[in-house]
Amino acid sequence: MSEITNKRTSKPVKSIAVLTSGGDAPGMNAALRAVVRSALKHGLEVFFVNDGYKGLVEGDIHPVIDRNFVKDIINRGGTIIQSGRLPEFAKLEVQKKAVLQLKRRNIDSLIAIGGDGTYRGLLALSKLGVHCIGIPGTIDNDIASTDFTIGFDTCLNTICDCVDKIRDTSSSHQRCSLIEVMGRHCGDLAVFSGIAEGVEAVITYDYRIPEEEFINDLRELEKKKKHHAIILISENLLDINELAAKINRETGFECKTEVLGRLQRGGKPSAFDRILASKLGNHAVETLIQGRYCRVTGIIANEVRDIDIDEALAMPRDRKENLTRLLDILR
């Protein structure tokens, strides 16, 4: 453990600011709601920060008057307090500006909902004396310290809905469809949706099928009179148009490409994401009240937990080999 995380707060928590950072994810509003209502129930003063770390540095910080601030947002996608990225936050002088904004308002604690970049910001603020807790909110599911991140399940269901629709056209026109999904360097969205959709191939950073292997698989499908195929690919991994051209040349399939893009981020959060967000938001507040800080919440084996931020950032991401083995068997 780091020196920071071995310490306990010398004074009880009196006030909490909450922000959302990085890419938006369905369920962020539900987490915000849980933080606000839990904090108010414990008699804490609550503030919200507009526009993530940028708003924190610029002092776009406002008091939450009562629980009506988060009324009717549990089922809303996006984040009502806006989100964003601030690369400059890596600089110490910028971090000190954020700390000053909190001190001016007598705010002793900060809860941030976001991904690994958000966690790095919290770690930096913790070193400057701010009591911080992170909540994993990202569609990519690329946080190693939790089995599932807020927003992943909703995004997964959105992808499956899109693939179902593309399959209708793919089968009607006897095509191979190359579909690019989000996930950055984490292939969970592609792998989970690939299993759920029974696709012919999945290609991710961690799960890369040699081109010739799935080209041969497509040739075999043609021989077996299966006239359509679905292949899922993680974003920014390869040029899907070049791959489609190769499939057109070397198999009997007409190949079309689809980039699902940012529509994967939006929409009402699923019931799973709403419940997960509510659990993690409440746990974040209780962790601070118990005197623990520089922590992040998560869910492991269906149990809500919290660990040190620096430990979470150092954890190698589980490639979920059991899932990729299942994909090999079923494809």
N, C-alpha and C positions, 0 to 999 in steps of 0.2 A: 504493500500500500504506500501511497505517497504521504509525505509529511502533512499535506493539507487534509487528506481524508482521514487521518488518524485523530484529528482534532474534533471536538464537539463544540457547538456554539456555547459561548460563555453567558449569553443572555437569551431568554426565550424569544422566538420569532414574533414580531409584531406586525410586520407588513410584507406583502408579497407583490411583485410585479410579474406579469405573464406576457410572453410574446410568442409569435409563430415565425419561423425562419426557414429559408430555403424554398424548395418547390412546394406548392400547396398539395395537400393530400386530404381526401375525403375522411372525415372523422376528426380533423383538427378542431372544428367548432365544438364537437362533443367533448373533446379533452379540455378545451377552454371552459366550457360550461361546468365540467366536473371540478376543475381547479377553483373557479370563482365560488361556486356554491359550497364546496368543502371548506374553503378558507373563511368565508363569511360565517358559516356555521360554527367555526372554532373561534369566532370573534376577532379575526385578523382584518387589518386594513388591506384592501386589494386595489391594485392599479393595473391597467392594461397599456401595452406599448403598441402603437401603430407602426406597421412596416418593418418589423423585425429589428435587427441590430442597427439599421440605419436610423430608425425612429428612436432607438435607445440613445444613440450618440447625439442626435439632434434635439433630444428632450421632448419628443412627441409622446408624452406619458400622461395618462389621465386617470383620475380616481373612478373606481366602480362604486356607484352610489348604493345600489342594492341588487338583488338577484334578478331583477327584471332585465338587467343588461344582457343576460344570456337566455332570455325567454325565447322559446320556439326556434332554437338554433341547432338542436341535437340532430335533426334530420337534414341540415343544410350542408352542401358541399363547400369546398374552398375554406376561407377563413375570414370572418367578419372584421378582424383587426389587421388584415392584409399581411402579406409576407414578402420576402425579397432576399437578395444576397448582397453582401457588402464585403468584397475582397479586401478592402482597406482595413477591416477589423483585425487582420493579422498583425497590424502594427501596434506597438505598445502605446504610443501616444494617442491612438484612436481608442484603445481599450480604456485608457485613463479618463478620457472624456465621458465614456459611458458610466464609469464608476462615479464620476463627479455628478452626473445627472441623477443617479440614484441617491447619493448622499444629500443632495439639495432637497430631496423630498422625504428624507428619513426612511428610505426603503432599504431594508436589510437583506432581503432575499429575492431571488429571481428564478422563475420557472420558465424554461424555453421548450417549445414543441418543434421538433425538426429532425434532421439527419445528422450524419457524422460531422459535417461542417459546423452545424449548430453546437454539437458537443464540444468541438475544439474551442469555440468561442466561450462556452461556459467554463471550460478548464482554465482558460486564460483569465477570466474574471474571478474565478475562485482563488487563483494565485495572488490577486489583488485585494482579497478579503471579502468578496461578495459570496453569500451563501447561495449556492446554485444547485438546481435539480433539472435534469433533462428528461424529456418524454419523447420516445421514438415515433416520429410522424413522417413517413415517407412511403410512397407507393412502391419503391424499389425493393424493399425488404432486405436492404444491405447493411443492417446493423447487427453485428455478430452477437451482441449481448441479449438479444431477445429472439424468440422463435418467430414472432410476427410483429411487424410494425403497423402502426395505424395508417390505413389507406390501402394496404396491400390487397386485402380481401376484396374491397370494392373494385379496385383496378383489375384484379384477376377476373372478376365477374363481367366487367365491361369488355375485356378482351375476348372472353368466351362468347359473349353475345355477338360481338363483331365477327368472330370466326364462324359462328353458326350462320350468319347472314352471307358471308363470303362463300361458304361451302355450297349454299343453294345455287349461286351463280357458277361456281367452279364445276359442280357436277352437271349442271344443265348444259354448259358449253365444253365439257370434257377438257378441263384445264388443270394445270398445276399452278397453285397460288403461293407465292412467296410473301409472307406477312412479317413485317418488322414491328417488334414490340419494344416498349421502354424497359428500363432496368439498369441503365449505365453499365458498370462492369459486373453486375450481379445478374445471373441468369434465372433467378427464381420465377419471374413472371413468365418467361418462355417455357421453362420446364413444367411448372404447375399447370399452365394452360395447355401445354402439349399433352400431358397425361389426361386432363379433363376432356380434351377434344379428340383424343385418339388420332393425332396427326401422324403423317408419314415420317417426319424428321424434325428435330429441334437442333439448332446451332447456337451455342453461347460461348462466352470466353472460357468457361470451365468444361464445357461439354461440346467438343468440336468433332463432328463427323467428317472424315476426309471427303472432299468433293467427289472423287471417283466412286466412293462407296455409295453415297446416296444417288448419284447419277445412275449407277448400275441398278440400285433398288428401283428407280423410276422406270428403267427399261424392263425390269422384271414385272412391274405392275402393268405395264402396257401389254406384255405377253399374256398376262393373266386376265386381260380384258377389263382391268380397272381403269377407267378413263378420267379420273380426277385425283388430285393429291394436294395436301396442305403441308407446307414447310414453314416453321416459325423460326425467326432469327432475332437475336438481341440487337438493339440499336448500335450503330457505329462500329459494327464488327467487320463488315465487308460491303462491297458495292453490290446491292441486290439487283440492280439493273444489268450489271455484267454477268452475274450468276444466272439471271433469267435468260439472257441471250445464249449462254452456254447450254442451258437445259433445252432451249428451243432447237439448237443445232444438233445436240447429241442424243436426244430422246424423241419419242413420238408425241410429246406433250407440247401444247401451246402454253407458255408460261407468262403469267401476269404478276405484277408486284403491287403490294399494298403497304403503305406506311400509316399505321394507326395514329401516331402522333399524340398531340396533347389532349385529344378527346379522352384518352385513358385516365387523365388526372381528374376529370370533372364528374359530376353526378352526385346524387344522394348517397351517403355512406350506407353500407350494408348493416344489417343488425349486428353482425359479428364486430365490425369496426366501431359501431356506437358503444357496444358493451365494453370492448377492449379499451377504448378511449376513456370511458367513464371510470373503469378500474384503475388505469394508470394515472389519470388526473388526480383522483382521490388519494392514491398511494403517494404521489409526489408531495402533496400537502402534508400528509401524515409523517412522511420521512423528515421533512423540515421541522415539524413540531416536535418530533422525537430527538431533535438535536443533531441529525446527520445531514451532511451537505457535501457538495462536490460528488453527487451521485446521479445515476440514471436509472429510470424504472424500465421494466421489461416483463415479459411473460415467458417462463421456461417450464415445459411439461405441464402447462395449464396452471401454473402457480405464479402469482405476481411477486416480483422480487426487485431489489435494487442493488447496484454495485457501484464501485468507484468509477468516475468518468475516465480516468487515465487507464484503468484496467479494461474498461469497455472498448476504448479506442485501440488498445494493443491486441485485443483478441483476434485471432485469425478467423476469417469468415468460414463457417461450415458450408461445404459445397453440397451438402445433402446427398451424399453418394447413394443412399438407399433409394432416393427418388430417381436418380439418373439410371441406376440399375433397373428399376421398374420400367423406365422409359425404353431401355434397350430391349427388354422382354416384350413389351406391348407394341412396339412400332413395327 
